Each structure stands twice: as C-alpha cells, then as structure tokens.
Amino acid sequence: MSAKHFINDPTLLVNSALQSLTFTNPSIALDAENKIVYRRPSHEKPQVSIISGGGSGHEPSFGAFVGSGLLSAAVAGTIFASPSAEQIRKAIMSRVDADKGILVTVMNYTGDVLNFGMAVEKAKAAGLKVEMLIVADDVGVGRAKGGKVGRRGIAGTVLVHKIAGALAAQGATLDQVYKVARLTAENLVSVGSSLEHVHVPGRAPPDPTAAGSLGPDEVEVGMGIHNEAGSGRAKVELPGLVSTMLSQLLDKNDPDRAFLNVNSNEVVLLVNNLGGVSALELGGITAEVVRQLGQWGVQPVRILSGTYMTSLNGLGFSISLLNVVNTDIGGPSMIQLLDAPCEATGWSAPISKETWEAKNTNTREDTADSGPGIKSSGVKIDAAAFSASLTAGLQALVVAEPDITKYDTVVGDGDCGIGLKRGAEAVLKHLKATTLTGDAAVDVAQIVSVVETAMDGTSGALFAIFLNSVVQALRLLGPGEASPQIWAAALKQSCEALSRYTPARPGDRTLVDALYPFVDVLGKTGNLKQAAEASKKAAEGTKGMQASLGRAVYVGGSGFQQVPDPGAWGLACFFLGLAGIEPEEEGWVDCNE
C-alpha cells in the first residue's frame, strides 16, 4: 500500500475536505465545529429530512450526497470513527427542517449505531418525530461469523439514500419514506474485495512483512470499508474473483450467505470503486460483472459504476444488487425514484444552472441547545423521596466500584467500575446542587444530560439511550402518579428501545442480564426490593456464563467462570441501594462467597 499523502495531518484533511463541499455545491453549508454538512434553508416546501453519516474516509459518502433530492444533512467523524452523539444530536435538532419528521440512516457498525441511536432517542425525548434505519447489506461476513451483530453496511447504502431522498423530495410522509427506505435496505446485498489494505494519513508507515499483510498476488474477498478482513483470501484473476463474489450474492444454496432471493424482473447493479481503482480498470471490472450476471440470468435494468463509498484509496471494488420490489405506497416506483434528478456532487446528476445563479447565502445559526425543551410528562413524584432513593442507589454503586473493577480486570479491560463510578458521582453532584421539579420526565431528562457528559464508551451510550427512552416513555404514560407500575411500564418500553441498538439479550453476559429481571419483577409485583433481589440473583447467574457480546468475547482464559459480568453486577448493586437494602441484608452477599 502507499503511505504517501499530499495531506498527512488527518484533522486538517477531514476539515478541508468538508469545506470543499461548499465550494462545489452552493446549496449546502458546513457547521465546521460539529462537522455537519447540511442543505441551506430555502423557500422550498417542507419535506421529510434525511440525515446520515459516519466516519470520514468513505468519500463521497456521506457529505457529497447532501443536496436537493438526496440527503438533508450528513455528520462526519474522524477517519474510520463514528461521529459523537452530540454532533449527531445537533444535526437532528438544529440543522434540518423537522416539520415533517426526520429519517436517520446509519450503517451497521457498533459505534455508529450507538451514537446515532443515542442522538435519536435524545431528539425523541425532546418531542421530535424521528425514525432510524440501520442498513446492513454486506454478505462478505456470513451468518455464522456475523453472529448477533449481523451484516455490515457498505456501498449499497447509497441506493437507500437516493431512493429515500427522491421520495422525500416529492412530499411523501415520514412513514412512507421510512417504509420505502426499509424495503430498499431489505432487498439489498453487497460484497467487496481488495488487493491491499489502506494507510491512514498520520499513522506510521506499514510493515509489508507484518502478519496480516496481503501477499503480492493475494486478494481479500469480503473486504470491509474500514480495512476489516472478509471471508478469506485467494490467489485468483478477475473472472474467478467476480465468480466468487457473485456466488456469495446469488447462490440460494449457501445457507451462510443466502440473505436475499434475487428473483425480481428488475435488478439494479452498483459497481463501486473503493477509492484506488483507476476509471479504466473499473470499466473492465464492470464489464466482467455484467457478463457473469448474464450467466446467472440477471439482466440489470440500471447499472451504476463509479466512486460512491470508498475506503480512502482502497485498491478494491464492491458489487451491490438491489432487488426492485413494489413499494405499495401508491406513488413512484423504486426505479423512478432512482432516476429522479438530484443536486449532490456525489451522485451523477449535475448541479442546475438555476441553483448556481440563485447565489443562496443563507445559513443556519441555531444551536441544538436552544431547541425544544423537555416537556412535562405529568407523572408526579415525591421529589425528596426520589432524590434520597436515587442517592442511595448511586452511593451503593460507588461503594461497589472496587469489586466491579476487579471483575472487569479478569474478563475485560478493567475500566467498567471506574466508568460507572464516574457517572454515579456526577449524578450525585447534580442531585446535591439541584432541586428536583417533581415531574418524573423532566427530572430524569436532567440526569440524562449529566450521564451523557460524564460517561463515555459503550456503557455510557447504552445508559444514555436507555434513559432518554425512559423520558419519552414517561411522557407517553402520563399524567398520573409515579407508581411502581408506571415506572415498570416506562422501563419496559426503554428496554424495547435499547434492543433496537444492541443485540444484547439476557444470557449474553451483559448488564442486560441484571436489567430485564428487575423490570419484569417490578412490573409483576410492584415491589422494589423483590425486583432488586431478582436483579442481584440474575447478576450472580452471569458467573460461568460465556459472553457473546462485548470485549469479554475477545478475552481468553477461564476467568468468566469465577466472576460475574461487571456491568450486570454494578447495575444490580445500584438497584439494591435504590431499594434501601443495607449491606448486612441478604441482597448484599458478595458473588464470590
């Protein structure tokens, strides 16, 4: 791979590349601080706004797809890293029109799903109408290896954006746009291959002899867009490579990869350049793909070939197939939407003469912080009792930190206890300095802001998503008194919301093992102590449980047999303190005894 770049500073590279988009398309603007590319406000009729984004390094995705008839905004992270939830929240709440609702699309990568999910739940809690769609089109990693995480999102995602953007531009409702976008994603398969991994500017030059390097005559089949490995390596010429890739896309007899039965009379083909293939060679690749598709009996009705989603200067390409289906919305077909004009430099349609001459200089200077506040839920709590109970639970969590850290040192990277303690201490400080309002949703929403600021990593994102969902659920359940049943109903809805962003379920050895029993018993009995004890028992039960998610999956040894899951035990300790169970009581018996 080449380690030579014209711009070696990755921060300068990303920022200047985003700025360049405003030079090549006068209808878009840049919020440089938050790395948000968005459509300038205009006098056009309000429409459903569509937001996407992800790490930089995939250009022209996603910023160059912002424009009339396509995306409303795109949020950029650093190279190959998700943007933060705060960046995304500001895009949703202050950089697009929200009158007709907002569709947020994200590719299926853990960091992207969690950070976009946290921002979506925050927006919902503030009263905005938002839907989120996760696109997972890659078949390079099959069912067995993909496990609960599922397929990755790669270049086929741009077809979802184009079709959804065209439908939104024609005045469709949020429900219609979400339905058609989801149908597109469900009828999409992709696979990529590359002759080499890429070098990220600013990093040390690679060692070509290091383990994992591709040989001079090897190709990585199933290469992801972040340098990830695929299904295997091969020494094969282009015809054999294309044959392998099409088999992974189309072979109905492959139980590991038969994700889609491509039986439509209309199929769209997208041959995408991962960034380093010459236009000449991409043409030869496209011709070979079309030729071999004919052997499968597939004659694409539309063929797109070019650079749509890259892996920096990756010396590879991907193939995407869209099975065109009936949208059942009584409007334009997928093909008509794909053909509809747009003004985005990442798509083939040029910017119109009228747009250049309009010289629109409008910008959005609003801040997300001045957006809609948290509405009262009408769910009333005894503010003093709530604060006291919450304080007891948080103090119990702080006291449990050494045990949690000890457990996480055995099965993880040792930071779980410190992260939970940091969050607990921040909320305790907030409770000491703040007089609660007595409205459950408003008071929890204030705590969410503290958690989002104080806690980072996966745990912080999970707690923030869950608590934002609690706020939304309380608003829907109110008004009334905050009975145990009301809390249980709100927590149950929040569990369902959390399940949209993580595949973790009871039995996976995560904090969810302690959460679900608490919610279930609280709903059935209305008894906080019984619920806390059920959570503690479930947390104890994670000792000896094989992890299927999280960093513990990658940690070898038999430590999981000796200690409970750190996150589950920490949450159980919080619930025990919340219920007022003192250390000498049965619920506090240590898991190691």
Phi and psi in degrees as a GROMACS rama.xvg file:
@    title "Ramachandran Plot"
@    xaxis  label "Phi"
@    yaxis  label "Psi"
@TYPE xy
-89.4378  130.116  SER-2
-104.046  13.0937  ALA-3
-97.5237  131.775  LYS-4
-138.172  153.151  HIS-5
-75.1705  -31.0368  PHE-6
-123.423  113.361  ILE-7
-97.0407  -11.1303  ASN-8
-86.6164  109.454  ASP-9
-63.6655  -32.6601  PRO-10
-67.716  -48.6168  THR-11
-59.9595  -39.9444  LEU-12
-60.5991  -50.572  LEU-13
-64.5483  -47.214  VAL-14
-63.9263  -41.3633  ASN-15
-71.7832  -35.3528  SER-16
-64.9416  -40.1331  ALA-17
-64.4849  -42.0558  LEU-18
-61.0339  -35.1761  GLN-19
-62.6037  -27.6714  SER-20
-62.5573  -32.3553  LEU-21
-73.577  -18.975  THR-22
-80.8432  -33.7348  PHE-23
-92.7166  -12.7146  THR-24
-139.131  103.85  ASN-25
-69.1562  -6.80869  PRO-26
-89.918  -0.12542  SER-27
-120.414  155.624  ILE-28
-127.416  168.224  ALA-29
-127.51  126.022  LEU-30
-90.3994  93.2029  ASP-31
-64.6783  -36.9412  ALA-32
-61.1696  -39.5594  GLU-33
-104.466  4.88965  ASN-34
53.9738  48.7956  LYS-35
-112.742  120.797  ILE-36
-95.443  128.829  VAL-37
-144.923  157.604  TYR-38
-71.9441  135.402  ARG-39
-65.6558  142.725  ARG-40
-61.8197  144.113  PRO-41
-144.92  -173.419  SER-42
-95.2479  11.7237  HIS-43
-67.2303  156.618  GLU-44
-61.3225  143.864  LYS-45
-59.0955  145.149  PRO-46
-142.912  167.925  GLN-47
-59.2628  130.101  VAL-48
-90.804  142.106  SER-49
-122.194  124.662  ILE-50
-121.148  137.233  ILE-51
-141.228  -170.432  SER-52
155.372  -172.868  GLY-53
159.936  -164.864  GLY-54
-65.7267  153.142  GLY-55
-73.5436  168.261  SER-56
102.135  -1.43874  GLY-57
-110.695  14.8075  HIS-58
-54.8832  141.772  GLU-59
-78.3309  -10.185  PRO-60
-70.3588  133.722  SER-61
-115.781  -19.1111  PHE-62
-60.9304  -37.5237  GLY-63
-76.0523  -1.10694  ALA-64
-100.053  8.59545  PHE-65
-84.2796  127.323  VAL-66
162.183  170.5  GLY-67
-55.9267  127.651  SER-68
86.5008  3.64539  GLY-69
-138.807  -125.187  LEU-70
-79.1762  151.521  LEU-71
-89.7704  -30.2524  SER-72
-160.785  156.198  ALA-73
-138.708  141.642  ALA-74
-114.823  129.357  VAL-75
-109.558  137.526  ALA-76
-96.5498  -170.411  GLY-77
-73.323  -179.745  THR-78
-62.5901  121.296  ILE-79
63.0658  22.1225  PHE-80
-131.211  139.833  ALA-81
-60.8528  145.283  SER-82
-64.4768  160.633  PRO-83
-76.3532  159.637  SER-84
-60.9218  -33.3542  ALA-85
-68.144  -41.351  GLU-86
-57.1588  -46.6044  GLN-87
-66.4885  -41.6114  ILE-88
-59.2982  -41.8741  ARG-89
-66.1439  -35.7381  LYS-90
-63.462  -44.945  ALA-91
-66.7589  -43.3523  ILE-92
-94.1973  -9.4279  MET-93
-145.093  -0.613586  SER-94
-119.994  2.79109  ARG-95
-139.447  161.171  VAL-96
-70.2451  135.857  ASP-97
-113.511  1.61755  ALA-98
-58.099  -41.3391  ASP-99
-103.649  9.90993  LYS-100
98.7479  167.974  GLY-101
-134.114  132.019  ILE-102
-105.968  124.876  LEU-103
-108.601  123.635  VAL-104
-113.159  140.848  THR-105
-145.45  145.559  VAL-106
-81.3909  152.988  MET-107
-78.5652  77.9435  ASN-108
-128.782  139.125  TYR-109
-53.7743  -49.5799  THR-110
-61.2616  -43.3495  GLY-111
-63.697  -46.3494  ASP-112
-61.824  -44.4372  VAL-113
-68.8982  -45.8649  LEU-114
-70.8486  -41.7322  ASN-115
-65.8013  -39.2945  PHE-116
-62.8757  -41.2542  GLY-117
-61.3252  -43.521  MET-118
-65.7031  -39.6324  ALA-119
-63.0391  -44.7297  VAL-120
-65.5765  -35.7762  GLU-121
-62.2255  -43.5094  LYS-122
-65.7459  -41.1061  ALA-123
-62.619  -41.3052  LYS-124
-63.1291  -27.3239  ALA-125
-84.2784  -0.77727  ALA-126
99.374  4.2305  GLY-127
-82.3341  151.107  LEU-128
-93.7241  107.036  LYS-129
-134.505  137.453  VAL-130
-119.246  149.714  GLU-131
-126.582  134.49  MET-132
-121.842  127.063  LEU-133
-100.414  123.184  ILE-134
-99.8869  126.615  VAL-135
-137.23  92.8409  ALA-136
-111.284  -7.34199  ASP-137
-78.3763  129.145  ASP-138
-104.263  3.70298  VAL-139
-61.5542  -31.7476  GLY-140
-108.706  117.197  VAL-141
-75.5182  -177.45  GLY-142
-59.264  -44.4566  ARG-143
-61.6644  -45.9587  ALA-144
-79.7192  -33.0239  LYS-145
-69.3238  -33.2637  GLY-146
57.9577  -142.84  GLY-147
-69.7526  -28.264  LYS-148
-64.7519  -35.6291  VAL-149
83.77  -165.83  GLY-150
-74.3109  150.647  ARG-151
-79.4868  160.814  ARG-152
-96.9408  131.331  GLY-153
-134.97  -145.917  ILE-154
-61.92  -26.0834  ALA-155
-58.2904  -19.2423  GLY-156
-55.4374  -32.2802  THR-157
-65.8267  -27.3521  VAL-158
-69.5139  -36.205  LEU-159
-61.2963  -44.402  VAL-160
-62.8018  -44.2765  HIS-161
-65.2191  -45.3398  LYS-162
-68.7063  -44.3094  ILE-163
-65.7556  -40.6317  ALA-164
-63.5536  -40.3435  GLY-165
-65.9317  -39.8097  ALA-166
-66.934  -41.8801  LEU-167
-61.277  -40.3828  ALA-168
-64.2244  -23.3406  ALA-169
-90.2178  7.91983  GLN-170
91.8319  14.1518  GLY-171
-67.1445  160.012  ALA-172
-78.5938  166.977  THR-173
-61.3415  -41.1367  LEU-174
-60.9099  -41.1731  ASP-175
-68.044  -43.9661  GLN-176
-63.9298  -43.9617  VAL-177
-62.9754  -42.5937  TYR-178
-61.0826  -47.1101  LYS-179
-70.2427  -38.0928  VAL-180
-62.0438  -42.2244  ALA-181
-66.4479  -41.6048  ARG-182
-59.2969  -41.2911  LEU-183
-62.6809  -47.14  THR-184
-62.1855  -37.8042  ALA-185
-72.5191  -17.4244  GLU-186
-111.43  34.4365  ASN-187
-131.621  132.187  LEU-188
-134.624  144.921  VAL-189
-144.381  157.648  SER-190
-154.796  144.456  VAL-191
-123.48  163.644  GLY-192
-147.616  152.97  SER-193
-149.045  148.66  SER-194
-85.6957  -10.5474  LEU-195
-163.057  152.746  GLU-196
-76.1692  168.194  HIS-197
-110.495  163.483  VAL-198
-109.75  128.733  HIS-199
-86.6333  127.249  VAL-200
-53.1692  140.134  PRO-201
93.6139  -13.4208  GLY-202
-95.3357  163.214  ARG-203
-63.3552  147.352  ALA-204
-58.3512  144.377  PRO-205
-74.2676  155.635  PRO-206
-98.8847  109.91  ASP-207
-64.1942  -14.0215  PRO-208
-96.1265  -2.28433  THR-209
-67.8731  155.143  ALA-210
-60.2871  138.795  ALA-211
96.5804  -13.0646  GLY-212
-71.4233  143.597  SER-213
-78.1703  140.616  LEU-214
-71.6039  165.302  GLY-215
-62.3172  -21.1129  PRO-216
-119.522  21.6911  ASP-217
-104.589  154.037  GLU-218
-129.915  139.269  VAL-219
-89.7652  115.951  GLU-220
-92.3225  126.399  VAL-221
90.3276  18.1142  GLY-222
-56.8313  133.822  MET-223
-84.027  -177.674  GLY-224
-94.6493  7.02664  ILE-225
-121.908  28.3089  HIS-226
78.4952  6.64355  ASN-227
-69.4622  151.308  GLU-228
-70.1737  162.491  ALA-229
-112.679  -135.707  GLY-230
-87.8466  -15.1748  SER-231
162.91  179.576  GLY-232
-119.871  153.001  ARG-233
-148.053  154.447  ALA-234
-107.07  98.6244  LYS-235
-151.758  147.274  VAL-236
-82.17  170.678  GLU-237
-53.775  -47.8653  LEU-238
-57.6551  -42.3929  PRO-239
-68.3591  -35.6948  GLY-240
-65.5832  -47.9511  LEU-241
-61.2591  -38.7798  VAL-242
-60.1981  -43.989  SER-243
-63.5144  -44.3599  THR-244
-64.7558  -43.387  MET-245
-67.2877  -33.4292  LEU-246
-62.6968  -41.7022  SER-247
-65.0392  -30.7827  GLN-248
-81.1929  -33.7504  LEU-249
-118.971  -16.1689  LEU-250
-71.3036  109.625  ASP-251
-69.9953  -17.3124  LYS-252
-92.3788  3.38795  ASN-253
-94.0004  100.082  ASP-254
-65.4168  -21.0784  PRO-255
-82.1444  -22.4319  ASP-256
-132.237  5.50126  ARG-257
-79.7561  70.8432  ALA-258
-80.6742  -21.3639  PHE-259
-147.199  132.14  LEU-260
-91.1261  99.8556  ASN-261
-79.8913  87.8602  VAL-262
-122.833  10.0069  ASN-263
-74.76  153.838  SER-264
-72.9199  -15.6798  ASN-265
-123.223  120.291  GLU-266
-130.016  135.661  VAL-267
-102.505  133.302  VAL-268
-109.366  130.792  LEU-269
-122.588  117.732  LEU-270
-105.459  114.878  VAL-271
-111.354  133.722  ASN-272
-83.9644  123.685  ASN-273
-75.1859  3.82729  LEU-274
123.43  -28.3951  GLY-275
-114.05  6.57712  GLY-276
-90.4117  133.413  VAL-277
-66.3818  154.636  SER-278
-59.0384  -35.6929  ALA-279
-62.4541  -49.1369  LEU-280
-69.7352  -33.9145  GLU-281
-63.2968  -34.5182  LEU-282
-62.3211  -42.4656  GLY-283
-65.2432  -38.087  GLY-284
-63.9844  -45.1577  ILE-285
-60.07  -42.7063  THR-286
-61.3644  -40.3973  ALA-287
-67.2574  -39.1911  GLU-288
-64.1895  -45.9297  VAL-289
-62.8513  -41.4249  VAL-290
-60.175  -46.5497  ARG-291
-73.919  -28.8562  GLN-292
-60.3736  -36.271  LEU-293
-59.3823  -33.4921  GLY-294
-68.6795  -23.2989  GLN-295
-88.465  -1.00793  TRP-296
79.8513  19.4755  GLY-297
-107.878  118.931  VAL-298
-116.202  97.7114  GLN-299
-59.5162  139.526  PRO-300
-84.7948  -19.8602  VAL-301
-139.387  136.381  ARG-302
-125.764  118.609  ILE-303
-112.018  129.045  LEU-304
-137.614  122.933  SER-305
165.788  -162.161  GLY-306
-103.802  108.597  THR-307
-118.843  -42.1275  TYR-308
-143.677  115.46  MET-309
-108.31  171.251  THR-310
-122.306  75.2797  SER-311
52.8167  -115.958  LEU-312
-108.221  39.5089  ASN-313
-56.3912  130.741  GLY-314
-86.5258  67.7277  LEU-315
-161.236  -175.219  GLY-316
-151.295  164.536  PHE-317
-131.609  155.612  SER-318
-118.077  129.867  ILE-319
-124.048  139.74  SER-320
-124.143  126.8  LEU-321
-108.75  120.138  LEU-322
-83.6322  106.816  ASN-323
-74.1936  124.051  VAL-324
-126.021  166.052  VAL-325
-70.0697  128.849  ASN-326
-80.495  -20.699  THR-327
56.7072  36.1983  ASP-328
-116.301  5.02826  ILE-329
71.0076  22.013  GLY-330
-129.413  -149.176  GLY-331
-66.9199  154.39  PRO-332
-81.7034  169.934  SER-333
-58.9327  -39.2806  MET-334
-66.1923  -43.2191  ILE-335
-61.6246  -38.2578  GLN-336
-69.4654  -37.4433  LEU-337
-64.7912  -35.7531  LEU-338
-80.3267  -15.8649  ASP-339
-60.6227  144.341  ALA-340
-67.5622  152.15  PRO-341
-150.079  166.167  CYS-342
-124.485  82.0305  GLU-343
-142.752  128.294  ALA-344
-66.3825  -19.8257  THR-345
-77.8826  -16.2547  GLY-346
-98.7376  168.494  TRP-347
-77.5468  -19.9442  SER-348
-70.1261  133.352  ALA-349
-77.8767  161.148  PRO-350
-73.7783  137.128  ILE-351
-75.9231  158.3  SER-352
-59.145  -40.6525  LYS-353
-61.0145  -37.8326  GLU-354
-68.4068  -41.852  THR-355
-61.2311  -43.4495  TRP-356
-75.9224  -19.7703  GLU-357
-66.6406  -27.7079  ALA-358
48.0575  47.2737  LYS-359
-66.9756  120.713  ASN-360
-113.703  11.1859  THR-361
-65.0373  146.072  ASN-362
-134.962  167.241  THR-363
-106.124  119.8  ARG-364
-110.391  3.60385  GLU-365
-62.8489  155.112  ASP-366
-112.071  147.203  THR-367
-60.834  -30.9406  ALA-368
-65.4714  -23.1418  ASP-369
-96.758  10.9463  SER-370
-74.3961  -166.918  GLY-371
-58.0421  133.185  PRO-372
-81.2907  173.879  GLY-373
-74.5954  123.876  ILE-374
-78.241  148.463  LYS-375
-63.8007  138.587  SER-376
-91.8409  -21.7321  SER-377
78.3982  1.91537  GLY-378
-87.834  109.021  VAL-379
-91.4277  139.138  LYS-380
-127.649  157.8  ILE-381
-79.1749  103.145  ASP-382
-57.5272  -42.9697  ALA-383
-66.434  -43.5941  ALA-384
-67.7764  -39.2298  ALA-385
-62.711  -44.4747  PHE-386
-64.0487  -41.0611  SER-387
-66.3497  -43.8316  ALA-388
-65.3294  -43.7776  SER-389
-64.7116  -39.8383  LEU-390
-60.5986  -42.5457  THR-391
-62.6448  -42.1938  ALA-392
-64.1473  -42.4057  GLY-393
-69.0044  -38.4227  LEU-394
-64.4567  -38.0359  GLN-395
-61.8985  -37.4359  ALA-396
-66.9682  -40.5478  LEU-397
-62.5721  -43.8625  VAL-398
-62.7148  -34.2902  VAL-399
-78.9982  -6.01488  ALA-400
-53.5838  -44.7912  GLU-401
-58.4777  -41.671  PRO-402
-65.4618  -43.4162  ASP-403
-61.7975  -43.31  ILE-404
-62.8988  -41.6904  THR-405
-60.5447  -45.2174  LYS-406
-63.3005  -42.5212  TYR-407
-71.7427  -24.4358  ASP-408
-66.8061  -31.1365  THR-409
-76.7987  -42.2517  VAL-410
-116.147  0.594853  VAL-411
-144.015  -142.25  GLY-412
-109.871  10.4066  ASP-413
82.8826  6.25186  GLY-414
-104.603  -0.972661  ASP-415
-62.4499  -47.7673  CYS-416
-62.8406  -43.2204  GLY-417
-63.2588  -41.2337  ILE-418
-63.5831  -43.7204  GLY-419
-66.0143  -41.5886  LEU-420
-62.7019  -42.6211  LYS-421
-60.4744  -43.9891  ARG-422
-65.5461  -43.123  GLY-423
-62.4729  -44.4894  ALA-424
-65.1946  -34.705  GLU-425
-66.3839  -41.7905  ALA-426
-68.7146  -39.2635  VAL-427
-58.9603  -42.0463  LEU-428
-62.8042  -40.9923  LYS-429
-61.7199  -45.4312  HIS-430
-63.9963  -35.6348  LEU-431
-69.8628  -32.0178  LYS-432
-96.0197  -7.0852  ALA-433
-122.715  141.147  THR-434
-94.2246  118.222  THR-435
-68.2027  152.299  LEU-436
-83.6389  -22.432  THR-437
90.8784  -3.80054  GLY-438
-99.3539  121.547  ASP-439
-57.9792  -46.7293  ALA-440
-65.8162  -43.3698  ALA-441
-64.2503  -42.6682  VAL-442
-70.0695  -39.5208  ASP-443
-67.226  -37.7718  VAL-444
-61.7161  -37.3907  ALA-445
-65.5304  -35.809  GLN-446
-69.0274  -35.7302  ILE-447
-57.512  -43.3791  VAL-448
-59.8758  -37.3849  SER-449
-67.2424  -45.322  VAL-450
-61.1957  -43.6677  VAL-451
-62.327  -33.4358  GLU-452
-81.0678  -38.7252  THR-453
-88.3565  -27.8766  ALA-454
-109.999  132.703  MET-455
-119.143  -172.066  ASP-456
73.0433  -172.087  GLY-457
-64.0792  -42.0726  THR-458
-60.9802  -43.5622  SER-459
-60.6524  -42.4285  GLY-460
-64.2803  -42.1979  ALA-461
-63.8427  -45.837  LEU-462
-64.4936  -39.5484  PHE-463
-65.8925  -43.2692  ALA-464
-60.4999  -45.763  ILE-465
-63.018  -47.4537  PHE-466
-69.3843  -36.7848  LEU-467
-60.4143  -38.0258  ASN-468
-67.9478  -34.3442  SER-469
-60.6777  -43.4616  VAL-470
-58.8663  -47.9309  VAL-471
-62.0234  -42.8454  GLN-472
-64.9483  -41.051  ALA-473
-62.9295  -39.1155  LEU-474
-62.4089  -36.2812  ARG-475
-76.8737  -28.4807  LEU-476
-86.9915  -21.0692  LEU-477
-75.2569  173.354  GLY-478
-86.0504  172.1  PRO-479
147.838  -178.743  GLY-480
-81.9723  147.198  GLU-481
-82.0539  75.3269  ALA-482
-75.8688  164.219  SER-483
-55.1869  -34.6041  PRO-484
-67.3966  -38.1972  GLN-485
-64.3403  -45.1469  ILE-486
-61.8398  -42.8491  TRP-487
-62.9374  -41.1105  ALA-488
-64.299  -41.1807  ALA-489
-65.4371  -42.2075  ALA-490
-67.0227  -36.0193  LEU-491
-64.7777  -44.0446  LYS-492
-61.4961  -35.8025  GLN-493
-71.1791  -33.9502  SER-494
-61.029  -41.6307  CYS-495
-65.1718  -39.5522  GLU-496
-64.8906  -42.9865  ALA-497
-61.8322  -34.6497  LEU-498
-66.4469  -15.963  SER-499
-76.9062  -17.1613  ARG-500
-113.555  -12.0469  TYR-501
-141.585  140.302  THR-502
-79.7815  1.50196  PRO-503
-62.0988  131.276  ALA-504
-136.874  162.798  ARG-505
-51.9916  133.83  PRO-506
103.458  -7.80283  GLY-507
-93.3033  -0.0761019  ASP-508
62.5243  63.8328  ARG-509
-140.488  178.686  THR-510
-60.8263  -20.5043  LEU-511
-60.7391  -29.5055  VAL-512
-60.4337  -32.5278  ASP-513
-90.4315  -22.1989  ALA-514
-76.64  -51.2441  LEU-515
-61.1871  -44.5511  TYR-516
-62.1163  -37.4844  PRO-517
-59.3674  -48.7814  PHE-518
-64.1575  -42.2487  VAL-519
-63.7289  -49.6442  ASP-520
-68.8675  -37.9096  VAL-521
-61.1064  -40.4045  LEU-522
-66.99  -35.8332  GLY-523
-80.1154  -37.0943  LYS-524
-109.793  -24.8647  THR-525
69.9043  10.9093  GLY-526
-105.507  113.549  ASN-527
-66.2508  -38.5849  LEU-528
-65.149  -44.3045  LYS-529
-61.982  -39.2504  GLN-530
-64.5122  -42.7689  ALA-531
-64.2223  -40.3434  ALA-532
-67.2421  -34.8677  GLU-533
-65.2945  -38.6672  ALA-534
-64.5361  -42.6728  SER-535
-63.0618  -43.3081  LYS-536
-62.5493  -41.4721  LYS-537
-66.4368  -38.3068  ALA-538
-63.5996  -42.2144  ALA-539
-58.8338  -35.7822  GLU-540
-68.8461  -12.3299  GLY-541
-76.9713  -14.3181  THR-542
-64.6699  122.396  LYS-543
91.5372  -5.91744  GLY-544
-83.413  130.547  MET-545
-75.7451  127.072  GLN-546
-71.9595  142.289  ALA-547
-120.428  -2.10639  SER-548
-142.296  160.728  LEU-549
84.0305  178.692  GLY-550
-64.6794  -24.936  ARG-551
-60.4375  -22.7401  ALA-552
-60.9353  -33.6583  VAL-553
-93.8901  -7.86882  TYR-554
-89.7258  122.18  VAL-555
-79.5518  -172.116  GLY-556
88.788  -175.642  GLY-557
-112.254  16.7371  SER-558
-57.4503  -31.4252  GLY-559
-61.779  -19.0207  PHE-560
-80.3254  -18.7005  GLN-561
-99.8177  -23.2144  GLN-562
-130.1  153.87  VAL-563
-76.6309  170.171  PRO-564
-64.9479  128.203  ASP-565
-59.7311  -44.0938  PRO-566
-65.0794  -40.6502  GLY-567
-64.7298  -43.1389  ALA-568
-65.9388  -40.916  TRP-569
-60.4332  -43.3949  GLY-570
-66.1768  -39.3128  LEU-571
-63.0805  -40.657  ALA-572
-61.1742  -39.8203  CYS-573
-62.2589  -45.3218  PHE-574
-64.4355  -38.8079  PHE-575
-62.2135  -45.062  LEU-576
-64.5563  -39.654  GLY-577
-59.1442  -36.3591  LEU-578
-82.8609  -2.55193  ALA-579
79.4899  20.3453  GLY-580
-80.2471  118.33  ILE-581
-77.2249  161.105  GLU-582
-57.0615  -33.0381  PRO-583
-79.8426  -8.93683  GLU-584
-78.0345  164.687  GLU-585
-56.084  -37.8018  GLU-586
-62.8331  -18.5447  GLY-587
-95.2332  4.37298  TRP-588
-55.5149  128.239  VAL-589
-68.3297  144.903  ASP-590
-61.3314  -25.6446  CYS-591
-84.8679  -7.37978  ASN-592
